[in-house]
Amino acid sequence: MNIAVIGLTHKTAPVEVREKLSVPEEVREKATSHLCSYPHIQEATILSTCNRLEIYIVTSDTDNGVREVNQFLSEWSHCPLRQLRPYLFILLHQDAIMHLMRVAAGLDSLVLGEGQILSQVKRAHQLGQQYKGVGPILNRLFKDAIAAGKRVRTDTNIGTGAVSISSAAVELADLRINNLPNCRIAIIGAGKMSRLVVQHLLARNVQQMVIVNRTLERARELAQQFPEAEFDLHVMVDLLPVVASADLVFTGTAATEPILERDALAQVINNGRLLSIIDIAVPRNVHANVTELTQVQLFNVDDLESVVAQNQEARRLMALEAEAMLEEELANFNAWWHSLAAVPTIRCLRNKIETIRTQELEKALSRLGTEFAEKHQGVIEAMTRTMINKILHEPTVQLQADQDLASRQRAIQTLHELFNLDVVET
Ligand SMILES: NC(=O)c1ccc[n+]([C@@H]2O[C@H](COP(=O)([O-])OP(=O)(O)OC[C@H]3O[C@@H](n4cnc5c(N)ncnc54)[C@H](OP(=O)(O)O)[C@@H]3O)[C@@H](O)[C@H]2O)c1
């Protein structure tokens, strides 16, 4: 068995490619079952965020497993593989394990050390389990990666003061727009990203904001979390008039199709004023054709890179410290992984001894005859079972705990020869 990850990230692909491959939660079950239906994929789960789409698999045949994921990605995005290939990365085993640990720790994020990715990795694990894509190996890998991510966050300062995509968006607005507190600001969406936008705008003395959301209830809940600010709440039917009367708009909904595009916007915007839109959603909420309107300046998540870069330098040293921790976590995972090599031998040895036990027990009981009560039979059955378990306990533990791969392999071989084991790999 081998572990592999195939995907693309903000480092390998621009937002217009990433959004084609996004796998929203509503379709995660379908996508996971599709992946698991391929003959060489034993386990699979999907990590889909605004900055990455990564498919983790356990495969019995690496070349074919990777080929099957490529085929899935091409079908999913309706893009020929030759068009996708330049954007994809493939990492195998050690590199795949280390990659997930780095991702969970926030070391592969656009914003180094940001915290949202850890909950997104947890969610990928949880949904993978729910949709039966995660088996024993990915389960252990994701648990270890999440523990590693938490450890990096608690034992280093990488998360301290780390910006999020939302705070970078607000910083970009502050850099591009004069006198932010006096701007008319609208936020489209009322989820996690929008909440962070509000929080960071407040930190920059913005007191008044308009929120437009699909459901008014969620917009109200968001507003209630910030009693110090003044909100004007709307639902989506008011989107265009709200945008038209704003100077600055943040869009952060989970809509899978654009909610703002050129023609609709052109009819409502005031020609005399500049409108700035910062779209932090992936798939993007604002169609790229909006850039054709001269009075609109549009930014997307990829435009945040320049803002983030200034913030990264101080974190690089902490990232080095974190990498050393992740090496230890990788070694722990590998110790567990290698211990799996002994499992078929242990299983075979147990089966063989269990067969001997039941045969001999049957013979002994038939010799003792019918006067031997059922209760006594139970006692003998339990005693023989306990004896076998106790005898096998120590060699089982030793075989799995041996850190030296060569010596473990020798011990496995010796067991095969001494007990004449015919091990079937499953
Ligand atoms: N979470 C992150 O770390 C992160 C980072 C960067 C970018 N992003 C991107 O930001 C966007 C929002 O993420 P989130 O984590 O804030 O999501 P979230 O907490 O699940 O909130 C989703 C928001 O989108 C609205 N929405 C969902 N489907 C919609 C549709 N079809 N039309 C209009 N509104 C719709 C929801 O409205 P209701 O309240 O009515 O359901 C809600 O306001 C996503 O595109 C995501 O990729 C997320």
The ligand as an ORCA input file, in Angstrom:
! r2SCAN-3c Opt
* xyz 0 1
  N     -12.968     29.473      5.446
  C     -11.807     29.913      4.990
  O     -10.741     29.768      5.606
  C     -11.741     30.682      3.691
  C     -10.572     31.392      3.382
  C     -10.544     32.134      2.223
  C     -11.629     32.154      1.371
  N     -12.720     31.419      1.678
  C     -13.822     31.456      0.729
  O     -14.817     32.344      1.253
  C     -16.110     31.884      0.856
  C     -16.977     31.742      2.101
  O     -16.357     30.846      2.988
  P     -16.857     30.748      4.516
  O     -15.877     29.832      5.180
  O     -17.115     32.091      5.066
  O     -18.259     29.965      4.281
  P     -19.484     29.805      5.296
  O     -19.101     30.154      6.680
  O     -20.045     28.457      5.015
  O     -20.529     30.900      4.771
  C     -21.084     30.777      3.513
  C     -21.812     32.060      3.156
  O     -22.153     31.993      1.769
  C     -23.569     32.158      1.633
  N     -23.993     31.334      0.494
  C     -23.846     30.003      0.330
  N     -24.326     29.631     -0.871
  C     -24.785     30.754     -1.474
  C     -25.377     31.022     -2.725
  N     -25.601     30.046     -3.607
  N     -25.713     32.308     -3.027
  C     -25.485     33.301     -2.150
  N     -24.936     33.113     -0.926
  C     -24.572     31.851     -0.605
  C     -24.140     31.697      2.940
  O     -25.421     32.252      3.086
  P     -26.465     31.685      4.196
  O     -25.997     32.266      5.498
  O     -27.760     32.202      3.753
  O     -26.340     30.187      4.133
  C     -23.113     32.284      3.910
  O     -23.302     33.655      4.086
  C     -15.889     30.576      0.097
  O     -15.857     30.840     -1.284
  C     -14.518     30.132      0.543
  O     -13.849     29.352     -0.444
  C     -12.820     30.709      2.828
*
